[in-house]
Amino acid sequence: TRIMADLASTADVDQVSAEARPEGLFAVRGGPLTGAGQWTHQYRDAANTLLSMDERVRLPLGVLWFGGPDHNNILPRHSGGPRPQIVVGRQVFLGVETIAARCVYTGRELWEREFPGIGHSSTNLALEERWAEGEEVYMSNIPGATYIGSPFVSQPDSVYLRYEENIHRLDLATGETLAEFPIPGRSLAELYENEDVPDWGTLRVVGDYLITTAEPHMFEDQELPDHRGSAPDHILGWEASYSGTSSRRIAVLDRHTGEVQWETEAQTGFRHNAIIASSDTVYLVDGLSENALQLLARRGEEPEETSRILALDLSTGEEQWTTDSEVFGTFLLYSEPHDVLVEGGSHDLRWQPDDEPANIMARRGSDGEILWERSERFHLPGAIRDDILITGNPDRSPALKDGVAVSLLTGEPIMREQPHTGETSAWTYNRRKGCGTLNAGKNLLLFRSGYAAYFDLEHDTGTGFFSGFRSGCTANMIPADGVLNALDYTRTCTCSYAHQTSLALIHMPDDASIERWTLYGGSPPDPEGHGLNFGAPGRRVDSTTDRIWHDREGTHNRHPSFITGNGDGLEWVAASLKEFSDEDTDIEIYDLLETNYTVRLHFAELDSDTQPGERVFDVLIDGEEVLSGLDIAAKAGGSLRALVEEFSIDTGMTMTVTLRKSEDAERHPVISGIELIANDVELASTD
């Protein structure tokens, strides 16, 4: 056993050690994986940054596991359920009547607890009943937690659940109740003289402090539209409903004992998505949107019409600053490293209240001073990545299909720059369609674009797809604990899914079979080094060099698995090509450096009927012949085999590659790819 333990230790598995005990050999897991991140709140953390700090979830991604328990304890796809949360190897999520946890690394269900009614705000109960009886239903599109907030928060030791005017502290490992804390403030029965009014509130945790709302605004007499199903018995979480979107009070408790540290009352109301916290400050918008104010006025309440932002000391509740200058928002997010507080409106699902603001404003977190404002249509929630704010784009309008990014410090658009010419264009990411906004990690944006999709932030190559499954209208792809987890949010959906399953993906750099093509724009070709892939389905990154290959128009392509020999090339480059004609012989490559390049030309014969001698041609670069009488089938040893020819070329800003058919050849020239690596970058920059 000791010898086995020594051998296991030499494997150097991250955060895992081996121990020899009398009863056998044990593998012991330490802390989180190096570079792993957590997702503890609805919008990742208490500051609504929407970006996991996980560095391990990056392309290429392969399947770690799939399947697991069925989706009967997961909320339906078209509802706006709370985002799943991931911490120390557990993924926590709500069902219609339950809260449960699964293992991040295996998909195994760890525990499930019943809390009747906990998920009713994120489903249509009438349609749930019909679905349970075997009837096909189209579930109503319900904003749910995207506007009323998530009722639970996950921490390494506990899950906190706000339920029926109490906070339940559950053991993260087992789901067992560790404690139950009463929520301060007046009860619903006292507020509304109606025991049937549903309770709702939201939570944040920072360090040892638990932030919760109390005395929710409920408008049970509000008239609502009826879309794709009968109206519910209650209106909490329903389309166009303002019930549960705000509360009269907040309180800060010791998260271990439940002891109230301080509490404060709003002059109008605290919108749930506009309650956030840093390590030492709570930020709140005290003010409701126009329609919610009208509902209060109809009840005879006369709230303040002027909204304000409060900054309160997390530990004492002492006011650090307050301002009513140009306050308009219903959503806040905060970057602590840059001390920037962003205010705007939430557009997190298909349907949102029609008075949600569409502009954004940034303030200095330390004093509330306005830093910048943009009046164009922007969508929050957004992801804060370093000093960049990447906004969501749930709309299906062609004019709004591109997500944008602005400087967190100045509000100016982030631009992509052609490295040599200096030409710029606005940084965007594109998606075809999708109900919700996005989640983000350090390397990927994650959203629905028809199927489950991503934008490659690490290389800025564009939008790609995890083909075969769709993410839910709830943004359920979560990058945390070194794994991209996606629970099966297909319940009640009538769409034709290729795969209805929960699954997890991890970084698999050595698996050449993993497809990772990206489309819809991205960074321009880097003159210091890039590839051109003719006929490929999109851009792709060579994981061995981190070189980006850009797609060019082609005529033929096959799956990379057809390539039987790579000849020092890349199967996925060799698997596509462009066949030229007598009139079409030149390839122009622009915006290069005036320097020496290593040029690698990639070829393959994809037509298995082509025999040696049938396709013969010369290759010229900038008019100089570099290959004479190239016969791919003969030189590569047959068809479906890659061939690479390498040269050293001095060139200017434009390079011309010419393919010239030999006089007696039966077939026209073809090329699969051109790879360029600048050798004297510093000299070129000086010139």
C-alpha positions as a printed Julia matrix, in Angstrom:
687×3 Matrix{Float64}:
   0.0    0.0     0.0
   2.82   2.4     0.83
   4.46   1.76   -2.55
   1.13   2.48   -4.24
   0.81   5.66   -2.2
   4.27   6.8    -3.32
   3.38   6.11   -6.95
   0.08   7.99   -6.6
   1.88  10.97   -5.08
   4.22  11.21   -8.07
   1.16  11.61  -10.35
   1.0   15.21   -9.12
  -2.79  15.53   -9.39
  -3.85  19.06   -8.45
  -5.12  19.34   -4.85
  -5.17  15.54   -4.4
  -2.79  13.54   -2.23
  -2.56   9.83   -1.44
  -2.43   8.34    2.03
  -1.61   4.77    3.0
  -3.78   3.65    5.91
  -4.09   0.23    7.53
  -7.45  -0.32    5.85
  -6.19   0.67    2.38
  -5.06   3.43    0.05
  -7.0    6.68    0.24
  -7.03   9.66   -2.13
  -7.57  12.87   -0.18
  -8.84  16.04   -1.84
  -7.56  19.35   -0.55
  -8.97  22.76   -1.42
 -10.47  23.95   -4.71
  -8.55  23.24   -7.91
  -5.87  25.8    -8.68
  -7.42  28.54  -10.78
 -10.99  27.38  -10.11
 -13.76  29.89   -9.42
 -17.09  29.82   -7.6
 -20.64  30.93   -8.44
 -22.34  31.7    -5.14
 -25.18  34.1    -6.09
 -27.73  34.69   -8.83
 -25.32  36.97  -10.67
 -22.15  35.18   -9.52
 -21.4   37.2    -6.39
 -22.9   39.78   -4.04
 -21.76  42.56   -6.4
 -23.65  41.18   -9.47
 -20.41  41.0   -11.52
 -21.74  38.0   -13.52
 -18.21  36.75  -14.2
 -16.67  33.7   -12.59
 -12.97  34.05  -11.84
 -12.45  30.47  -13.03
  -9.34  30.21  -15.22
  -9.65  26.48  -15.97
 -12.8   26.57  -18.11
 -11.33  27.34  -21.53
 -11.36  25.93  -25.04
 -11.15  23.22  -26.18
 -13.81  21.69  -23.94
 -14.71  18.0   -23.9
 -17.34  15.99  -22.03
 -16.49  15.07  -18.44
 -19.85  13.4   -17.8
 -23.42  13.44  -19.06
 -26.73  12.01  -17.94
 -27.27  11.65  -14.22
 -30.68  12.07  -12.55
 -33.67  13.13  -14.62
 -34.89  16.73  -14.77
 -38.09  16.31  -12.75
 -36.68  18.34   -9.85
 -35.44  21.16  -12.13
 -37.58  24.18  -13.0
 -39.02  24.3   -16.56
 -36.97  25.73  -19.37
 -39.12  28.73  -20.28
 -39.29  30.08  -16.74
 -36.8   32.51  -15.3
 -35.68  30.3   -12.47
 -32.75  31.27  -10.27
 -29.41  30.47  -11.87
 -27.78  27.34  -10.42
 -24.94  28.03   -7.98
 -21.63  26.17   -7.67
 -19.28  26.07   -4.7
 -16.69  23.5    -3.49
 -17.84  20.76   -5.82
 -21.61  21.12   -5.32
 -24.15  22.58   -7.73
 -27.25  23.87   -5.93
 -30.55  24.54   -7.73
 -34.31  24.96   -7.2
 -37.2   22.83   -8.38
 -40.91  23.56   -8.21
 -41.12  22.31   -4.61
 -37.49  21.54   -3.76
 -33.92  22.66   -3.4
 -31.24  20.12   -4.28
 -27.52  19.65   -4.88
 -25.52  17.56   -7.34
 -21.83  16.75   -7.61
 -20.06  19.04  -10.07
 -17.6   16.32  -11.09
 -19.92  13.33  -11.55
 -23.48  14.67  -11.86
 -24.57  12.46   -8.96
 -27.41  13.86   -6.85
 -26.14  14.54   -3.33
 -29.31  15.64   -1.55
 -32.79  17.07   -2.04
 -35.02  18.95    0.41
 -38.71  19.77    0.08
 -39.84  23.36    0.6
 -43.36  23.38   -0.87
 -43.96  26.33   -3.16
 -40.34  27.49   -3.34
 -40.31  27.42   -7.15
 -43.9   28.51   -7.84
 -42.75  31.97   -8.9
 -40.83  30.38  -11.79
 -43.5   28.2   -13.35
 -47.15  28.04  -14.39
 -48.89  25.71  -11.92
 -51.87  25.04  -14.2
 -49.56  23.94  -17.0
 -47.4   21.95  -14.56
 -50.48  19.91  -13.64
 -51.34  19.23  -17.27
 -47.74  18.28  -18.04
 -47.66  15.9   -15.07
 -50.72  14.17  -16.54
 -48.82  13.53  -19.77
 -50.14  16.42  -21.85
 -47.8   18.41  -24.07
 -47.69  22.05  -22.95
 -45.91  25.21  -23.96
 -44.78  26.67  -20.65
 -45.42  30.37  -20.1
 -42.4   32.66  -20.38
 -42.15  33.8   -16.77
 -39.53  36.37  -15.67
 -39.34  34.75  -12.22
 -36.1   35.28  -10.33
 -34.64  37.5   -13.04
 -36.81  40.33  -11.66
 -37.76  39.28   -8.15
 -34.3   37.96   -7.19
 -33.01  34.58   -6.09
 -34.09  33.31   -2.65
 -30.9   31.33   -1.95
 -27.14  31.83   -1.65
 -24.47  29.11   -1.52
 -21.33  29.25    0.6
 -18.56  26.67    1.21
 -20.22  25.52    4.44
 -23.91  26.42    4.05
 -26.8   27.16    1.73
 -29.06  30.01    2.88
 -32.69  29.8     1.74
 -35.29  32.5     2.34
 -38.62  30.74    2.76
 -41.92  31.77    4.37
 -40.51  34.68    6.4
 -37.57  32.68    7.72
 -34.01  32.01    6.61
 -33.03  28.35    6.6
 -29.34  27.56    6.91
 -28.69  24.19    5.27
 -25.53  22.09    5.37
 -23.97  22.29    1.9
 -22.77  18.69    2.05
 -25.98  17.03    3.28
 -28.83  19.53    2.95
 -29.68  19.11    6.64
 -30.97  22.15    8.52
 -28.26  23.73   10.66
 -30.29  26.73   11.85
 -33.4   28.78   11.15
 -33.46  32.56   11.53
 -36.58  34.76   11.65
 -36.61  37.68    9.21
 -36.93  41.07   10.94
 -39.82  43.4    10.18
 -43.59  43.14    9.97
 -45.2   39.9     8.85
 -47.17  39.6     5.64
 -50.36  39.06    7.61
 -49.74  42.34    9.4
 -48.9   44.17    6.19
 -51.72  42.9     4.0
 -54.27  41.32    6.36
 -54.19  38.32    4.04
 -52.47  35.07    4.99
 -52.48  33.87    1.37
 -50.15  36.59    0.08
 -46.93  34.79   -0.94
 -43.69  35.8     0.74
 -40.61  36.64   -1.29
 -37.2   38.17   -0.69
 -33.61  37.92   -1.8
 -30.25  37.28   -0.11
 -26.58  38.29   -0.33
 -23.64  36.96    1.7
 -20.34  38.77    2.23
 -17.91  37.28    4.72
 -19.81  36.67    7.95
 -22.7   38.96    6.97
 -26.04  37.88    5.54
 -28.05  40.61    3.77
 -31.77  40.0     3.33
 -34.87  41.92    2.37
 -38.01  42.2     4.49
 -41.59  43.42    4.06
 -41.92  42.77    0.3
 -44.15  44.82   -1.94
 -47.03  42.63   -3.17
 -49.67  43.75   -5.65
 -52.05  40.81   -5.64
 -54.8   42.97   -7.15
 -52.71  43.85  -10.23
 -54.22  42.94  -13.59
 -51.82  40.99  -15.79
 -51.76  39.85  -19.42
 -52.51  36.19  -20.06
 -49.94  34.6   -22.36
 -49.84  30.94  -23.45
 -51.78  29.57  -20.53
 -54.17  30.54  -17.8
 -53.2   33.23  -15.33
 -51.81  31.93  -12.02
 -53.54  32.02   -8.66
 -50.83  34.44   -7.55
 -48.84  36.94   -9.58
 -45.43  36.57   -7.95
 -42.78  36.31  -10.65
 -45.32  36.63  -13.47
 -44.88  38.64  -16.65
 -45.51  42.38  -16.11
 -45.98  41.79  -12.37
 -44.22  44.02   -9.86
 -44.96  41.78   -6.88
 -41.77  40.7    -5.14
 -39.52  42.94   -7.2
 -38.9   45.22   -4.22
 -39.1   45.41   -0.43
 -39.57  48.07    2.24
 -36.64  46.99    4.43
 -33.26  45.32    4.41
 -31.48  43.72    7.35
 -27.95  42.49    7.89
 -27.51  39.4    10.08
 -24.6   37.41   11.39
 -24.78  34.49    8.95
 -23.74  31.96   11.59
 -26.02  32.95   14.48
 -28.79  34.93   12.79
 -28.26  37.87   15.14
 -29.43  41.12   13.54
 -26.52  43.53   13.13
 -28.58  46.4    11.72
 -31.61  47.13    9.55
 -33.01  50.1     7.68
 -36.25  51.13    6.0
 -36.62  52.53    2.5
 -38.36  55.83    1.85
 -39.88  54.19   -1.26
 -38.61  50.66   -1.77
 -35.43  48.69   -2.39
 -35.51  47.01   -5.82
 -34.14  43.47   -5.33
 -31.75  43.55   -8.3
 -30.34  46.85   -7.04
 -29.14  45.53   -3.67
 -25.46  44.61   -3.89
 -22.42  44.57   -1.65
 -18.64  44.83   -1.72
 -16.34  43.58    1.03
 -17.31  46.52    3.28
 -20.23  48.42    1.71
 -23.87  47.77    0.81
 -25.18  49.71   -2.21
 -28.93  50.13   -2.71
 -31.31  51.96   -5.0
 -34.16  53.34   -2.9
 -36.75  54.03   -5.56
 -39.13  52.15   -7.81
 -39.83  52.34  -11.5
 -42.79  54.31  -12.83
 -45.33  51.49  -12.99
 -44.55  50.23   -9.49
 -44.99  53.75   -8.11
 -48.41  53.95   -9.75
 -49.42  50.69   -8.09
 -48.4   52.06   -4.68
 -50.31  55.27   -5.35
 -53.4   53.27   -6.22
 -53.25  51.81   -2.73
 -53.16  55.23   -1.15
 -49.44  55.15   -0.4
 -47.51  58.29   -1.24
 -43.88  57.26   -1.69
 -41.1   59.64   -2.55
 -40.93  60.18   -6.3
 -37.21  60.88   -6.26
 -34.99  57.8    -6.29
 -31.73  57.77   -4.4
 -28.66  55.54   -4.09
 -27.39  54.69   -0.63
 -23.95  53.45    0.34
 -24.05  51.92    3.82
 -21.29  50.43    5.93
 -21.7   46.65    5.79
 -20.91  46.05    9.45
 -22.81  48.96   11.05
 -25.31  50.29    8.52
 -23.82  53.77    8.9
 -24.43  55.94    5.86
 -21.25  56.55    3.86
 -22.95  58.65    1.19
 -26.29  59.12   -0.51
 -27.34  60.86   -3.7
 -30.56  61.58   -5.54
 -28.75  63.07   -8.52
 -30.05  61.49  -11.74
 -30.87  58.17  -10.06
 -33.05  56.05  -12.36
 -31.96  52.4   -12.24
 -33.43  49.12  -11.09
 -30.19  47.13  -11.37
 -26.71  47.65   -9.87
 -23.33  45.98  -10.3
 -20.0   46.93   -8.8
 -16.3   46.46   -9.51
 -14.39  46.6    -6.25
 -10.9   46.66   -7.85
 -11.86  49.76   -9.87
 -14.39  51.24   -7.4
 -17.01  51.69  -10.13
 -20.74  51.33   -9.45
 -22.89  50.76  -12.57
 -26.6   51.56  -12.62
 -29.13  50.54  -15.26
 -32.14  48.33  -15.95
 -32.55  44.57  -16.13
 -33.42  42.85  -19.42
 -32.56  39.35  -18.31
 -35.33  37.38  -20.01
 -37.62  37.4   -23.04
 -40.25  39.65  -21.46
 -39.46  42.47  -19.07
 -41.53  45.27  -17.54
 -41.96  48.02  -20.09
 -40.55  50.68  -17.8
 -37.12  49.08  -17.3
 -34.5   51.71  -18.19
 -32.28  51.07  -21.21
 -29.42  53.49  -20.45
 -26.55  52.97  -18.01
 -24.57  55.24  -15.71
 -21.37  54.72  -13.74
 -20.47  56.32  -10.42
 -17.43  56.22   -8.17
 -18.24  53.77   -5.42
 -16.47  55.75   -2.71
 -18.56  58.95   -3.03
 -21.27  58.45   -5.7
 -19.82  60.97   -8.14
 -21.0   60.37  -11.71
 -18.17  59.12  -13.95
 -20.0   58.61  -17.24
 -23.4   57.9   -18.79
 -24.55  56.29  -22.02
 -28.06  56.86  -23.32
 -28.03  54.17  -26.02
 -29.91  50.95  -25.4
 -27.81  48.74  -23.14
 -28.78  45.49  -21.51
 -27.95  44.47  -17.98
 -27.04  42.21  -16.32
 -23.57  42.53  -17.75
 -20.23  40.91  -17.01
 -17.37  42.88  -15.49
 -14.09  41.51  -16.88
 -11.12  43.49  -15.58
 -11.92  47.1   -16.61
 -14.46  46.16  -19.3
 -18.25  45.91  -19.01
 -19.78  43.41  -21.45
 -23.51  43.89  -21.75
 -26.18  41.32  -22.45
 -28.33  41.29  -25.6
 -31.51  39.22  -25.24
 -33.49  41.02  -27.96
 -34.25  39.35  -31.25
 -34.37  42.59  -33.2
 -31.64  42.64  -35.89
 -30.66  46.11  -34.77
 -29.88  44.8   -31.29
 -28.37  41.42  -32.11
 -24.8   42.32  -31.21
 -23.62  42.47  -27.62
 -21.2   45.3   -26.94
 -18.49  46.21  -24.48
 -17.57  49.54  -22.95
 -14.78  50.74  -20.73
 -15.8   50.47  -17.1
 -13.72  53.56  -16.38
 -14.87  55.9   -19.16
 -17.93  54.36  -20.82
 -16.23  54.57  -24.21
 -16.75  51.64  -26.6
 -14.1   48.95  -26.57
 -12.52  48.76  -30.0
 -10.8   46.02  -31.93
  -7.63  47.27  -33.62
  -5.95  45.86  -36.68
  -2.45  45.41  -35.22
  -0.57  46.81  -38.22
  -2.79  49.4   -39.9
  -4.33  50.77  -36.71
  -7.84  50.62  -38.18
 -10.49  50.06  -35.51
 -14.02  48.74  -35.21
 -16.32  48.34  -32.22
 -15.89  45.15  -30.2
 -19.06  43.06  -30.4
 -20.19  39.5   -29.93
 -23.02  38.03  -31.94
 -25.77  35.51  -31.25
 -28.6   34.24  -33.42
 -31.35  34.13  -30.82
 -31.93  33.39  -27.19
 -34.3   34.15  -24.37
 -31.9   35.29  -21.66
 -28.68  37.25  -21.44
 -25.43  35.54  -20.46
 -23.08  34.14  -17.89
 -19.33  34.61  -18.12
 -15.99  33.2   -17.09
 -12.57  34.72  -17.6
 -12.22  32.9   -20.93
 -15.77  32.51  -22.25
 -19.12  34.25  -22.54
 -21.92  31.66  -22.27
 -25.4   32.12  -23.72
 -28.02  30.57  -25.95
 -27.64  31.21  -29.68
 -30.12  28.67  -30.98
 -28.09  25.92  -29.33
 -25.86  26.38  -26.31
 -23.14  28.78  -27.4
 -20.06  30.64  -26.28
 -17.9   33.57  -27.27
 -14.17  32.91  -27.03
 -12.83  35.73  -24.84
  -9.37  34.2   -24.47
  -8.53  34.55  -28.17
 -11.34  36.89  -29.3
 -12.17  34.58  -32.2
 -15.97  34.79  -32.18
 -19.09  32.83  -31.33
 -19.08  29.03  -31.28
 -21.53  26.29  -30.39
 -21.81  23.29  -28.11
 -23.79  21.47  -30.75
 -26.52  19.05  -29.76
 -28.08  20.67  -26.71
 -29.7   23.98  -25.85
 -29.29  25.88  -22.67
 -32.43  27.03  -20.89
 -34.06  30.44  -20.89
 -32.57  30.43  -17.42
 -28.85  31.06  -18.01
 -27.79  27.65  -16.72
 -24.26  27.2   -18.12
 -22.05  27.9   -15.1
 -18.2   28.0   -15.3
 -16.96  27.19  -11.8
 -14.87  24.64   -9.89
 -12.86  24.11  -13.08
 -15.91  22.69  -14.88
 -18.57  24.06  -17.22
 -21.78  22.59  -15.8
 -25.13  22.68  -17.59
 -28.2   21.21  -15.89
 -30.92  19.75  -18.12
 -33.4   22.61  -18.51
 -35.55  20.88  -21.16
 -38.48  19.96  -18.92
 -41.84  20.9   -20.55
 -40.05  22.06  -23.73
 -41.52  21.0   -27.06
 -38.43  21.79  -29.13
 -36.59  19.02  -30.99
 -33.44  18.66  -28.93
 -30.69  16.41  -30.2
 -29.68  15.7   -26.59
 -31.81  16.2   -23.47
 -29.3   15.76  -20.71
 -27.32  17.37  -17.96
 -23.61  17.47  -18.72
 -20.26  18.88  -17.69
 -17.36  19.97  -19.88
 -13.68  20.4   -19.0
 -10.59  21.67  -20.79
  -9.14  18.88  -22.98
  -6.22  20.38  -24.91
  -4.82  17.04  -26.11
  -7.96  15.7   -27.78
  -7.62  16.57  -31.47
 -11.13  15.29  -32.22
 -12.89  18.1   -30.34
 -14.46  20.61  -32.71
 -14.19  24.26  -31.66
 -15.09  26.45  -34.62
 -16.2   30.04  -34.09
 -18.22  32.39  -36.27
 -19.71  35.89  -36.35
 -16.69  38.1   -36.21
 -13.87  38.51  -33.77
 -10.4   39.97  -33.9
  -8.79  40.67  -37.3
  -5.81  38.58  -38.44
  -2.66  39.32  -36.46
   0.19  40.19  -38.86
   2.68  38.68  -36.41
   1.17  35.26  -36.98
  -2.08  33.71  -38.2
  -3.5   31.12  -40.54
  -6.0   31.15  -43.4
  -8.18  28.03  -43.63
  -9.93  27.68  -47.0
 -13.43  26.21  -46.93
 -13.45  25.72  -43.16
 -16.69  26.16  -41.17
 -15.22  29.05  -39.18
 -12.28  30.25  -37.15
 -10.29  27.91  -34.99
  -7.33  28.13  -32.63
  -4.38  25.77  -32.92
  -4.02  24.75  -29.27
  -0.34  23.81  -29.76
   0.66  27.33  -30.82
  -2.37  29.49  -29.81
  -2.36  30.68  -33.42
  -5.76  31.77  -34.77
  -6.84  30.38  -38.12
  -9.31  32.55  -40.01
 -11.78  31.1   -42.47
 -11.56  32.0   -46.16
 -13.94  31.04  -48.93
 -13.49  27.49  -50.16
 -15.12  24.85  -52.32
 -14.78  21.49  -50.53
 -14.63  20.21  -46.96
 -14.8   16.94  -45.08
 -14.67  16.01  -41.42
 -11.11  16.05  -40.02
 -11.43  12.36  -39.13
 -11.14  11.55  -42.86
  -7.53  12.74  -42.87
  -5.41   9.62  -42.36
  -2.01  11.28  -42.07
  -1.18  14.82  -40.96
   2.31  15.17  -42.46
   3.3   17.75  -39.8
   0.08  19.58  -40.6
  -3.3   19.89  -38.92
  -6.1   17.48  -39.81
  -8.79  20.15  -39.5
  -6.9   22.45  -41.88
  -6.27  19.68  -44.39
  -9.96  18.66  -44.3
 -11.1   21.68  -46.33
  -9.8   23.39  -49.43
 -10.36  25.8   -52.28
 -10.18  24.55  -55.85
  -9.1   27.22  -58.33
  -9.96  27.77  -61.99
  -8.12  29.17  -64.98
  -9.51  32.63  -64.23
  -9.14  32.43  -60.43
  -5.5   31.83  -59.57
  -4.45  34.41  -56.93
  -4.82  34.74  -53.16
  -4.27  38.23  -51.77
  -3.24  38.61  -48.11
  -3.37  42.17  -46.78
  -2.14  44.17  -43.76
   1.11  42.33  -43.21
   4.38  43.64  -41.84
   7.24  44.59  -44.13
   9.51  41.83  -42.87
  10.58  38.22  -43.3
   7.88  35.58  -42.88
   7.91  31.85  -42.47
   5.15  30.76  -44.84
   3.68  27.27  -44.46
   1.4   26.12  -47.25
  -1.07  23.35  -46.31
  -2.42  20.92  -48.91
  -4.46  17.74  -49.09
  -6.16  15.77  -51.85
  -9.76  15.3   -50.67
 -10.98  13.48  -53.78
 -10.06   9.83  -53.26
 -10.38   9.22  -57.02
  -7.55  11.6   -57.84
  -4.45   9.72  -58.98
  -0.85  10.95  -59.07
  -0.25  13.02  -62.15
  -3.82  14.3   -62.48
  -3.47  17.44  -60.34
  -0.13  19.15  -60.87
   0.56  22.85  -60.41
   3.15  25.49  -59.55
   3.03  27.86  -56.57
   4.36  31.42  -56.68
   4.65  33.89  -53.79
   4.88  37.53  -54.82
   5.7   36.36  -58.34
   8.58  34.1   -57.31
   8.1   30.4   -57.99
   8.53  28.42  -54.76
   7.04  25.09  -55.85
   7.29  23.62  -59.31
   5.1   20.76  -60.47
   3.52  20.03  -57.1
   1.59  16.75  -57.18
  -0.19  16.41  -53.81
  -1.33  12.81  -54.24
   2.16  11.72  -55.24
   4.11  13.68  -52.63
   1.75  13.0   -49.7
   1.5    9.31  -50.55
  -2.15   9.35  -51.54
  -5.39  11.21  -51.02
  -6.74  12.31  -47.63
  -3.22  12.91  -46.38
  -1.92  16.3   -45.27
   1.09  17.92  -46.9
   2.93  21.02  -45.65
   5.55  22.98  -47.59
   7.53  25.69  -45.75
   9.39  28.76  -47.07
  11.13  31.91  -45.86
   9.78  34.97  -47.67
  10.54  38.69  -47.53
   7.33  40.6   -48.24
   5.61  43.95  -47.95
   2.19  44.8   -46.54
   0.49  42.62  -49.17
   1.39  39.08  -50.18
   0.14  37.35  -53.32
   0.05  33.58  -53.54
  -0.53  32.25  -57.06
  -1.49  28.68  -57.98
  -0.74  27.93  -61.65
  -2.06  24.77  -63.28
   0.51  22.71  -65.16
  -0.09  22.46  -68.87
  -0.84  18.71  -68.97
  -2.75  18.49  -65.65
  -6.35  17.25  -65.71
  -7.44  18.93  -62.48
  -7.14  22.47  -61.15
  -4.9   23.53  -58.23
  -6.14  23.34  -54.64
  -4.96  24.71  -51.31
  -6.15  24.03  -47.76
  -4.36  26.67  -45.73
  -1.69  29.34  -45.52
   0.14  29.91  -42.24
   2.24  33.05  -41.71
   4.73  33.69  -38.9
   6.63  37.01  -38.86
  10.3   36.49  -37.99
  11.56  40.06  -37.52
   8.7   41.81  -35.73
  10.88  44.29  -33.85
  12.71  45.31  -37.02
   9.4   45.71  -38.87
   7.99  47.85  -36.05
  11.1   50.08  -36.13
  10.84  50.54  -39.87
